[in-house]
Amino acid sequence: MIAIQIRVNGGIIFTVGEDDWQSLHAILSLKSEVRGQAPSFELNVGGTCKAGDPCRGDSIRWETQYFNKNDEVSLKIIETEYVDKPIARLRRKELEVKYDPQFTEEELEKMDLELYRKLKHKYEKSS
């Protein structure tokens, strides 16, 4: 299958792909300083299923990666039989509910965990 291999500072952090993918994306973002927090660099990787697939509209996600200044991030499109499994596969109906202004306990827990990972990365690297 076709996949995206992601490297940081020369080492492979993961290879993303799915047999039934329609689109794969890797978005590298720099978030500016907010409320006294240092800028953050993060990579979000995900995709969607094929239009003709029974899971049409499903969204797949891999773990967000955080980086520091001077980290070198590279992407390579490869053909492979091995890929790292996504951490989440959200069904289309779940995605429709996602934009409801009320968050479930599970969604709040996921947001807290994401913030914890970001802060852990920030403070472990600086000490």
C-alpha positions in Angstrom: 0.0 0.0 0.0 1.0 3.6 -0.4 1.9 5.3 2.9 3.6 8.3 4.4 6.8 7.7 6.3 7.5 10.4 8.9 11.0 11.0 10.2 12.3 13.4 12.9 16.0 14.1 13.1 16.7 11.2 10.8 14.7 8.6 12.8 11.4 7.1 11.7 8.6 8.0 14.2 5.9 6.3 12.2 4.6 5.1 8.9 0.9 5.9 8.2 -1.5 4.4 5.8 -4.7 2.3 5.6 -5.9 -0.2 3.0 -9.1 1.6 2.5 -7.9 5.2 2.6 -9.1 7.9 0.3 -7.0 10.7 1.6 -4.1 10.9 4.0 -2.7 14.2 5.4 0.1 15.4 7.5 -0.2 18.9 8.9 2.8 20.5 10.5 1.8 23.6 12.5 3.5 26.3 14.5 1.2 27.7 17.1 2.2 31.1 18.3 2.6 32.1 22.0 -0.7 32.1 23.8 -1.3 33.4 27.3 2.4 33.2 28.2 3.0 29.7 26.8 5.9 29.2 24.5 5.1 28.6 20.8 4.5 24.9 19.9 5.4 22.9 16.9 3.1 19.9 16.2 2.3 17.4 13.5 -1.2 16.1 13.0 -1.7 13.1 10.8 -5.0 11.6 9.6 -7.1 10.6 6.7 -10.5 9.4 5.4 -11.9 6.2 3.8 -12.7 5.6 0.2 -16.0 6.9 -1.1 -17.2 3.5 -2.2 -16.3 1.8 1.1 -19.0 0.9 3.6 -17.1 3.1 6.2 -17.3 6.1 3.8 -16.7 9.3 5.7 -14.8 7.6 8.6 -11.9 9.6 9.8 -8.6 8.0 11.0 -6.0 9.7 13.2 -2.5 9.0 14.5 -0.9 10.4 17.6 0.0 14.1 17.5 3.7 14.6 17.6 5.4 17.7 19.2 8.7 19.2 18.1 11.3 21.7 19.3 13.2 24.4 17.4 15.8 23.0 15.1 14.1 19.6 14.8 14.2 18.3 11.2 10.9 16.8 10.1 10.7 14.9 6.8 7.9 13.0 4.9 8.4 10.4 2.3 5.8 8.7 0.2 6.5 4.9 0.1 5.1 1.6 -0.9 5.0 -0.8 2.0 3.1 -3.7 3.6 3.7 -2.4 7.2 2.1 0.7 8.7 1.5 1.9 12.2 -2.1 1.5 13.3 -4.1 4.7 13.9 -4.9 5.6 17.5 -8.5 6.5 16.5 -11.0 5.7 13.9 -14.0 8.0 14.1 -17.2 6.8 12.5 -19.0 9.4 10.3 -21.9 9.5 12.8 -19.5 10.2 15.6 -18.0 13.1 13.6 -21.4 14.6 13.0 -21.9 14.7 16.8 -18.4 16.0 17.4 -19.4 19.6 16.5 -22.1 19.7 19.1 -21.2 22.5 21.6 -21.6 20.0 24.5 -18.5 17.8 25.0 -18.8 14.2 26.4 -16.7 13.1 29.3 -14.6 11.0 26.9 -14.0 14.0 24.7 -13.0 16.1 27.7 -10.7 13.4 28.8 -9.0 13.2 25.4 -8.5 17.0 25.4 -7.0 16.8 28.9 -4.7 14.0 27.7 -3.6 16.0 24.6 -2.8 19.1 26.8 -0.8 16.8 29.2 1.2 15.4 26.3 2.0 18.9 25.0 3.0 20.2 28.5 5.0 17.0 29.2 6.9 17.4 26.0 7.6 21.1 26.6 8.9 20.7 30.2 10.8 17.5 29.8 12.8 18.9 26.9 13.6 22.1 28.7 14.9 20.5 31.9 
